[in-house]
């Protein structure tokens, strides 16, 4: 029996020698890059993790990890198996959830990805309400930029994503969720803070602090500004809204962020929103999932709660 053939590897284990327990341990070590951290997450001893990985390597006839100094790395064979292990374990999770649904239960796991703004300012309260109602469903929220979320959905690492900019793959289904507005934000002592409105070209003379490339906030802002002839050269790029807000509040520059993200600081008068007269920067938050993804009862219920929450904000 050939388990798989890729990259020159032909693995012929006995089917009874490769089991889900071993695959789960291997995948956890590969994901965390550490035997000790895998043991901690799986709540078993580190020697047990090492033994199971060694048994799997003997069954497959290849080395899955190599050690350089104190760190371990996947071999070529390990990287191939990691992809298959992820698919197998995700399918097993889906099967368990489907069987629970047949029995009328809400059980299993939801892995949700979100870009920074919806992941920080929209989803937490919805997840809290969902878990209070369905405590037997484990929900994991991973926050990354829009590009990274799409990549992880395509690899079936996430059940669903909520993103703030364009979706680039025809393999992804997209549902509208919520409209967002991006605004120019300055510190209270800034000379623009007293202006009724400014034109976008005023940004050319400012130290503009922006999110990293791949962020939906960054891409939406740049696209809208290009339409009015303004191309930004950010003085600083930061990977989180919170870091940007603190930097602007300290007087180190100005920024463009979601009104959702800056509302608490504006209310506390730590930041000031300055309207731009010649450009309105709007974008839609979208629910994204793989077109081949099985939409289980738990996921459908969560998305219904999410849609309801944005229609009747707290």
FIDREN-101795 format. One line per 3 residues: number of its first residue (from 1); their letters; for each residue x, y, z of C-alpha. Coordinates in steps of 0.001 Angstrom, whole numbers. Example, Ala and Ser with C-alpha at 12.3 -4.5 7.8 and 13.67 -1.06 7.14 Angstrom:
BEGIN
1	as	12300 -4500 7800 ~ 13670 -1060 7140
This chain:
BEGIN
1	xxx	0 0 0 ~ 1333 3442 -942 ~ 137 6082 1525
4	xxx	1266 8880 -756 ~ 3850 9679 -3392 ~ 5178 13220 -3667
7	xxx	8533 14825 -4195 ~ 10195 11483 -4824 ~ 8929 9858 -1614
10	xxx	7120 6540 -1786 ~ 5904 5612 1664 ~ 4595 2102 2233
13	xxx	3521 1725 5853 ~ 1371 -1038 7174 ~ -2049 526 7547
16	xxx	-2371 -622 11145 ~ 963 1017 12076 ~ -108 4568 11215
19	xxx	-2910 5756 13444 ~ -4668 8989 14251 ~ -2982 9227 17635
22	xxx	455 9247 15997 ~ -638 11689 13293 ~ -2081 14062 15876
25	xxx	1136 13971 17919 ~ 3302 14437 14817 ~ 1163 17338 13567
28	xxx	1245 19062 16947 ~ 5047 18809 17113 ~ 5310 20094 13534
31	xxx	2944 22992 14212 ~ 4635 24068 17443 ~ 8206 23206 16429
34	xxx	8845 21625 19814 ~ 8436 18210 21451 ~ 8059 19756 24902
37	xxx	5408 22279 23854 ~ 3529 19538 21984 ~ 3587 17391 25117
40	xxx	2224 20295 27154 ~ -588 21002 24690 ~ -1524 17325 24367
43	xxx	-1181 16784 28130 ~ 1111 13805 27813 ~ 4755 13336 28751
46	xxx	7559 14452 26451 ~ 9033 10899 26311 ~ 5634 9654 25088
49	xxx	5671 12250 22308 ~ 9198 11246 21275 ~ 8324 7529 21295
52	xxx	5209 7995 19140 ~ 7068 10141 16586 ~ 9917 7613 16459
55	xxx	7418 4771 15914 ~ 5789 6721 13105 ~ 9165 7341 11466
58	xxx	9976 3628 11632 ~ 6608 2741 10102 ~ 7091 5176 7238
61	xxx	10778 4452 6780 ~ 11791 8127 6745 ~ 12987 10797 9162
64	xxx	10308 13409 9791 ~ 12407 15815 11861 ~ 16021 16850 12047
67	xxx	17718 18672 14903 ~ 20108 21585 14461 ~ 21474 22745 17784
70	xxx	18569 22941 20186 ~ 15914 23417 17486 ~ 14032 20858 15405
73	xxx	12998 21264 11779 ~ 10784 19275 9450 ~ 12562 17250 6798
76	xxx	11226 17201 3234 ~ 9253 14061 4101 ~ 7966 15740 7259
79	xxx	6652 18707 5295 ~ 4827 16379 2909 ~ 3258 14419 5753
82	xxx	2309 17623 7603 ~ -19 18627 4758 ~ -1695 15213 4700
85	xxx	-1939 15036 8483 ~ -3688 18402 8587 ~ -6231 17278 5976
88	xxx	-6844 13951 7698 ~ -7297 15459 11162 ~ -9619 18169 9825
91	xxx	-11751 15534 8111 ~ -11937 13505 11314 ~ -13069 16626 13188
94	xxx	-15709 17278 10547 ~ -16899 13666 10754 ~ -17231 13868 14536
97	xxx	-19210 17087 14251 ~ -21477 15609 11568 ~ -22196 12545 13713
100	xxx	-22952 14767 16692 ~ -25430 16697 14555 ~ -27201 13451 13621
103	xxx	-27613 12862 17345 ~ -29013 16381 17739 ~ -25986 17701 19623
106	xxx	-23810 20774 19200 ~ -20284 19465 19628 ~ -16902 19807 17966
109	xxx	-14596 22681 17133 ~ -14845 25915 15166 ~ -11657 27576 13994
112	xxx	-12334 31158 12977 ~ -9878 33525 11354 ~ -10299 37271 11251
115	xxx	-8409 40312 10126 ~ -7408 42621 12953 ~ -10346 45021 13096
118	xxx	-13265 42541 13082 ~ -11211 40087 15129 ~ -10658 42660 17868
121	xxx	-13797 44805 17829 ~ -16616 42619 16428 ~ -16060 38910 17048
124	xxx	-15167 38543 20755 ~ -18642 39339 22080 ~ -20277 37089 19458
127	xxx	-17964 34204 20330 ~ -18697 34755 24025 ~ -22461 34628 23442
130	xxx	-22124 31535 21243 ~ -20014 29624 23763 ~ -22368 30515 26590
133	xxx	-25208 28942 24608 ~ -23201 26020 23171 ~ -20466 25153 25712
136	xxx	-19610 21825 24042 ~ -18314 23580 20920 ~ -14713 24751 21244
139	xxx	-14112 28014 19378 ~ -10648 29210 18388 ~ -10080 32719 17020
142	xxx	-6891 33421 15048 ~ -6175 37038 14100 ~ -3997 37856 11094
145	xxx	-4116 40175 8116 ~ -6595 39640 5281 ~ -4106 37979 2941
148	xxx	-2989 35485 5580 ~ -6576 34578 6509 ~ -7409 33757 2886
151	xxx	-4305 31586 2565 ~ -5227 29600 5688 ~ -8818 29039 4526
154	xxx	-7543 27687 1206 ~ -5327 25232 3148 ~ -8352 24169 5241
157	xxx	-6691 25402 8433 ~ -9687 27643 9194 ~ -13410 26911 8976
160	xxx	-14342 30485 8170 ~ -12782 33935 8003 ~ -13946 37523 8438
163	xxx	-11836 39900 6364 ~ -11803 43587 5497 ~ -10688 43758 1881
166	xxx	-10924 42071 -1501 ~ -11023 38279 -1761 ~ -8606 37027 -4383
169	xxx	-9486 33356 -5011 ~ -12411 31885 -6948 ~ -12311 28938 -4504
172	xxx	-13669 31166 -1743 ~ -17327 31929 -1117 ~ -18028 35446 148
175	xxx	-20951 36811 2177 ~ -21381 40504 3072 ~ -21318 41252 6796
178	xxx	-20766 44877 7808 ~ -19699 48187 6295 ~ -16782 49986 7910
181	xxx	-15382 53504 7546 ~ -11692 54416 7744 ~ -10885 57847 9148
184	xxx	-7903 60172 9509 ~ -6756 60177 13137 ~ -4370 62647 14799
187	xxx	-3263 63352 18397 ~ -5135 66138 20258 ~ -2192 68555 20109
190	xxx	-1686 68204 16349 ~ -2269 71312 14228 ~ -4860 69417 12126
193	xxx	-6889 68493 15215 ~ -8716 71842 15156 ~ -9588 71710 11446
196	xxx	-13210 71251 10405 ~ -12053 69274 7343 ~ -8835 68695 5421
199	xxx	-8040 67544 1920 ~ -6293 64230 1441 ~ -3240 65958 -35
202	xxx	-2470 67302 3461 ~ -1190 63821 4275 ~ 1809 64370 1999
205	xxx	3347 66631 4637 ~ 2658 64319 7582 ~ 4428 61404 9209
208	xxx	1849 58765 8337 ~ 1832 55536 10354 ~ 174 52613 8579
211	xxx	-573 48931 8979 ~ 1676 46385 7276 ~ 1259 45356 3634
214	xxx	-1384 42639 3285 ~ -3612 44388 5811 ~ -7112 45198 4563
217	xxx	-6944 48557 6347 ~ -3748 49465 4497 ~ -5008 48333 1104
220	xxx	-8394 50076 1420 ~ -6779 53348 2495 ~ -4171 53310 -262
223	xxx	-6719 52465 -2959 ~ -9047 55322 -1951 ~ -6226 57852 -1691
226	xxx	-4810 56871 -5078 ~ -8195 57783 -6588 ~ -7629 61406 -5489
229	xxx	-3976 61465 -6529 ~ -2361 60851 -3138 ~ 278 58137 -2826
232	xxx	1539 57572 693 ~ 5067 56722 1769 ~ 4512 55644 5377
235	xxx	7045 56844 7931 ~ 6323 53735 9988 ~ 4560 50394 9467
238	xxx	3141 48556 12483 ~ 1400 45197 12691 ~ -1478 46054 15023
241	xxx	-4099 48751 15449 ~ -3315 49058 19148 ~ 352 49796 18481
244	xxx	-576 52407 15886 ~ -3041 54131 18211 ~ -489 54365 21009
247	xxx	2145 55712 18621 ~ -208 58386 17294 ~ -1394 59300 20801
250	xxx	2273 59835 21719 ~ 2501 62483 18993 ~ 4709 60509 16603
253	xxx	2483 60809 13552 ~ -1022 60484 12109 ~ -2852 57450 10779
256	xxx	-5886 56097 8958 ~ -7802 53434 10883 ~ -11284 51988 11235
259	xxx	-13749 54102 13189 ~ -14474 50902 15151 ~ -10859 50702 16235
262	xxx	-10466 54293 17408 ~ -13904 54913 18964 ~ -12782 54350 22596
265	xxx	-9764 56656 22255 ~ -11817 59338 20496 ~ -14426 59176 23278
268	xxx	-11631 59536 25859 ~ -10139 62461 23850 ~ -6825 60672 23425
271	xxx	-7245 60816 19640 ~ -9095 63116 17246 ~ -10865 62206 13998
274	xxx	-10388 64780 11229 ~ -12871 64518 8302 ~ -11364 64523 4806
277	xxx	-13449 66613 2430 ~ -12435 64993 -857 ~ -12351 61272 -33
280	xxx	-14528 58800 1829 ~ -12781 55540 2686 ~ -15240 52707 3113
283	xxx	-14848 48965 2968 ~ -17002 45928 3657 ~ -16213 43220 6161
286	xxx	-16956 39880 4534 ~ -17473 36331 5711 ~ -15241 34008 3685
289	xxx	-15118 30221 3519 ~ -13919 27543 1102 ~ -16531 26702 -1510
292	xxx	-16017 22969 -789 ~ -16316 23384 2987 ~ -19067 21407 4698
295	xxx	-21215 23970 6519 ~ -22103 22143 9746 ~ -24855 23090 12162
298	xxx	-22504 24740 14657 ~ -20879 26901 11969 ~ -24250 27878 10476
301	xxx	-25552 28827 13918 ~ -22459 30898 14681 ~ -22747 32787 11385
304	xxx	-26448 33446 12060 ~ -25530 34902 15475 ~ -22790 37003 13872
307	xxx	-25153 38416 11234 ~ -27748 39169 13907 ~ -25196 40926 16113
310	xxx	-24103 43392 13419 ~ -27690 44153 12466 ~ -28510 44993 16108
313	xx	-25241 46321 17563 ~ -24639 46136 21303
